[in-house]
């Protein structure tokens, strides 16, 4: 599943279409596309793993899910995978194997933009409060909770927990305040490093534990385990990551 940094890269790629009018709209997403023809794309906003194409009366929400993708100016996948295509006077955008839904303009006002770890509006104090309100939650679930850390995915989760030396199954209530603050700080820090490395095509070279088998610190074999309520893959070192 693409994580927040990858979605920001997609937003940057689509930015050239802002201010243009849609000339044709098609695809197998289950909503009427004709109302968007002739409408101007006013803005593109992201919230974690979600992208909003904003028009005057409604917006189109794109979520790439596990296997979604996009292309620009050329359809690269078959019609069966094409959820939405928007053509403009100059160029076009295509979205495949993803969730595409219509939301009204008022919906954007209900989003907690301060929960997006890569947003200028990110509020670490609010994140800390939300964590403290969920004391029984494991840290692996907390990092993946999009209401607290919007944009964080499994890669960021594994790398952040290794950085701060915390075992994924540690309950929030057991973390010292210093570790709790480290968790919040590194979730944002690593997300921006992820973005930098992704743009440079060197992201995987910087993975310390994600999909790895040996701890880069002590040389012991890493634990690979499905953890938390979400049963997502965790990679961690029993020696260098403490179970609180």
C-alpha positions as CSV (number, residue, x, y, z in Angstrom):
1,X,0.0,0.0,0.0
2,X,1.5,3.4,-1.0
3,X,2.3,5.4,2.1
4,X,2.0,9.2,2.7
5,X,5.3,10.2,1.0
6,X,4.4,8.3,-2.2
7,X,1.0,10.0,-2.3
8,X,2.8,13.4,-2.0
9,X,4.9,12.4,-5.0
10,X,1.7,11.6,-6.9
11,X,0.2,15.0,-6.0
12,X,3.3,16.7,-7.3
13,X,3.0,14.8,-10.6
14,X,-0.7,15.8,-11.0
15,X,-0.2,19.4,-10.1
16,X,0.2,20.5,-13.7
17,X,-3.5,19.9,-14.2
18,X,-4.7,22.3,-11.6
19,X,-6.5,25.2,-13.2
20,X,-7.5,23.1,-16.2
21,X,-11.0,22.1,-17.3
22,X,-12.0,18.4,-17.7
23,X,-12.9,17.6,-21.3
24,X,-13.7,13.9,-20.9
25,X,-14.2,11.7,-17.9
26,X,-14.5,7.9,-17.9
27,X,-13.7,4.7,-16.1
28,X,-15.5,1.9,-14.2
29,X,-15.8,3.7,-10.8
30,X,-19.4,3.6,-9.8
31,X,-20.5,7.3,-10.0
32,X,-21.7,9.6,-12.7
33,X,-18.7,11.2,-14.3
34,X,-20.4,13.5,-16.8
35,X,-21.0,16.3,-14.1
36,X,-17.3,16.8,-14.0
37,X,-16.9,17.5,-17.7
38,X,-16.4,21.2,-18.1
39,X,-15.4,21.7,-14.5
40,X,-12.1,23.2,-13.5
41,X,-9.7,21.3,-11.2
42,X,-9.3,23.9,-8.5
43,X,-6.8,22.2,-6.1
44,X,-5.3,18.9,-5.2
45,X,-5.0,18.0,-1.5
46,X,-3.7,15.0,0.3
47,X,-4.5,13.6,3.7
48,X,-2.2,10.7,4.5
49,X,-2.9,8.0,2.0
50,X,-5.9,9.8,0.4
51,X,-5.9,12.3,-2.5
52,X,-8.6,14.8,-3.1
53,X,-9.2,16.3,-6.6
54,X,-11.2,19.4,-5.7
55,X,-13.8,21.0,-7.9
56,X,-16.3,23.7,-7.2
57,X,-19.3,21.6,-6.0
58,X,-17.7,18.3,-5.1
59,X,-14.4,16.5,-4.9
60,X,-13.1,13.1,-6.0
61,X,-11.3,11.1,-3.4
62,X,-8.7,8.7,-4.6
63,X,-7.3,5.9,-2.3
64,X,-4.8,3.6,-4.0
65,X,-5.4,0.8,-1.4
66,X,-3.0,-2.1,-1.6
67,X,-2.3,-2.4,-5.3
68,X,-3.5,0.9,-6.9
69,X,-1.5,3.0,-9.3
70,X,-1.7,6.0,-11.6
71,X,-0.3,7.2,-14.9
72,X,-0.1,10.5,-16.7
73,X,-0.9,11.2,-20.4
74,X,-0.9,7.5,-21.3
75,X,-3.2,4.7,-20.2
76,X,-0.8,2.0,-19.1
77,X,-3.3,-0.7,-17.9
78,X,-6.4,-2.3,-19.3
79,X,-9.9,-0.9,-19.1
80,X,-10.8,-3.5,-16.5
81,X,-8.4,-1.9,-14.1
82,X,-9.2,1.7,-15.0
83,X,-11.3,3.2,-12.2
84,X,-11.1,6.8,-13.4
85,X,-9.6,8.8,-16.3
86,X,-9.8,12.6,-16.6
87,X,-8.7,14.2,-19.8
88,X,-7.9,17.9,-20.0
89,X,-7.1,20.1,-23.0
90,X,-3.4,19.3,-22.4
91,X,-2.9,15.9,-21.0
92,X,-4.8,13.3,-18.9
93,X,-4.6,11.4,-15.6
94,X,-5.5,7.7,-15.0
95,X,-6.1,5.8,-11.8
96,X,-6.1,2.0,-11.6
97,X,-7.3,-0.7,-9.1
98,X,-8.1,1.8,-6.4
99,X,-11.0,3.3,-4.5
100,X,-12.6,6.3,-6.3
101,X,-15.5,8.1,-4.6
102,X,-17.3,11.4,-4.7
103,X,-17.4,13.6,-1.6
104,X,-19.2,16.9,-1.2
105,X,-17.4,20.1,-0.4
106,X,-18.5,20.1,3.2
107,X,-16.8,16.7,3.8
108,X,-13.4,18.3,3.5
109,X,-14.2,20.5,6.5
110,X,-14.6,17.3,8.7
111,X,-11.1,16.1,8.1
112,X,-8.6,16.4,10.9
113,X,-5.8,17.8,8.7
114,X,-3.6,18.1,11.9
115,X,-3.3,14.3,12.0
116,X,-1.3,14.2,8.7
117,X,2.3,13.6,9.7
118,X,3.6,15.4,6.6
119,X,1.3,18.3,6.7
120,X,2.3,21.8,7.7
121,X,-0.7,21.6,10.0
122,X,0.6,18.5,11.8
123,X,0.0,18.8,15.6
124,X,2.3,16.5,17.7
125,X,0.5,17.6,20.9
126,X,-2.8,16.4,19.5
127,X,-1.1,13.1,18.5
128,X,0.2,12.7,22.0
129,X,-3.3,13.3,23.5
130,X,-4.8,10.7,21.2
131,X,-2.2,8.1,22.1
132,X,-2.8,8.7,25.8
133,X,-6.5,8.2,25.2
134,X,-5.7,4.7,23.9
135,X,-3.5,3.3,26.6
136,X,-4.1,-0.4,25.7
137,X,-3.2,0.0,22.0
138,X,0.0,-1.6,20.9
139,X,2.5,0.8,19.3
140,X,2.4,-1.1,16.0
141,X,-1.3,-0.4,15.8
142,X,-1.0,3.2,17.0
143,X,1.5,4.0,14.2
144,X,-0.8,2.5,11.6
145,X,-3.9,4.3,13.0
146,X,-4.8,6.9,10.4
147,X,-6.7,9.0,12.9
148,X,-3.4,9.5,14.8
149,X,-0.7,9.2,12.2
150,X,-2.3,9.8,8.9
151,X,0.1,8.7,6.1
152,X,2.1,6.2,8.1
153,X,2.2,2.7,6.7
154,X,4.0,-0.6,7.4
155,X,7.4,0.5,6.2
156,X,7.5,3.6,8.3
157,X,6.1,1.7,11.3
158,X,8.9,-0.9,11.2
159,X,11.7,1.6,10.6
160,X,10.5,4.0,13.3
161,X,10.1,1.4,16.0
162,X,13.7,0.1,15.2
163,X,15.0,3.7,15.4
164,X,13.5,4.3,18.8
165,X,14.3,0.8,20.1
166,X,10.7,-0.2,20.9
167,X,9.2,-3.7,20.3
168,X,6.0,-3.5,18.2
169,X,3.7,-5.2,20.8
170,X,4.5,-2.7,23.5
171,X,1.3,-1.1,24.9
172,X,1.1,2.7,24.7
173,X,0.5,3.0,28.5
174,X,3.9,1.2,29.2
175,X,6.0,3.7,27.2
176,X,7.9,6.3,29.2
177,X,6.9,9.8,28.2
178,X,10.3,10.3,26.5
179,X,9.7,7.2,24.3
180,X,6.2,8.4,23.5
181,X,7.5,11.7,22.3
182,X,10.3,10.0,20.3
183,X,7.6,7.9,18.6
184,X,5.7,11.0,17.5
185,X,8.8,12.9,16.4
186,X,10.3,10.0,14.4
187,X,7.0,9.2,12.7
188,X,7.3,12.6,11.0
189,X,11.1,12.7,10.6
190,X,11.2,9.3,8.9
191,X,8.3,10.2,6.6
192,X,10.2,13.1,5.2
193,X,13.3,11.0,4.8
194,X,11.2,8.4,3.0
195,X,10.0,11.1,0.6
196,X,13.6,12.2,-0.1
197,X,14.9,8.7,-0.6
198,X,11.9,7.8,-2.8
199,X,12.5,10.7,-5.1
200,X,16.2,9.6,-5.4
201,X,15.1,6.0,-6.0
202,X,17.2,4.7,-3.1
203,X,14.5,4.1,-0.5
204,X,15.1,0.3,-0.1
205,X,18.8,0.9,0.3
206,X,18.0,2.8,3.6
207,X,15.8,0.1,5.1
208,X,17.2,-1.1,8.4
209,X,14.8,-3.8,9.3
210,X,11.8,-3.8,6.9
211,X,11.9,-7.1,5.0
212,X,15.4,-7.7,6.4
213,X,16.6,-10.9,8.2
214,X,19.6,-9.7,10.2
215,X,19.8,-6.8,12.7
216,X,22.2,-4.1,11.5
217,X,23.2,-3.2,15.0
218,X,23.9,-6.6,16.7
219,X,23.8,-9.1,13.9
220,X,21.2,-11.3,15.5
221,X,18.4,-12.7,13.4
222,X,15.4,-10.4,13.2
223,X,11.9,-11.5,14.2
224,X,9.3,-11.6,11.5
225,X,5.8,-11.7,12.9
226,X,2.3,-10.5,12.3
227,X,1.5,-8.1,15.1
228,X,-1.3,-6.1,16.5
229,X,-5.0,-6.1,15.7
230,X,-4.2,-5.5,12.1
231,X,-1.9,-8.5,11.9
232,X,0.5,-6.6,9.7
233,X,4.1,-7.8,9.2
234,X,6.6,-6.5,11.7
235,X,10.4,-7.0,11.6
236,X,12.2,-6.3,14.8
237,X,15.2,-7.2,17.0
238,X,14.5,-8.8,20.4
239,X,17.8,-7.4,21.7
240,X,17.7,-3.9,20.4
241,X,14.0,-3.2,20.7
242,X,12.6,-3.3,24.2
243,X,9.2,-4.8,25.0
244,X,7.7,-2.3,27.5
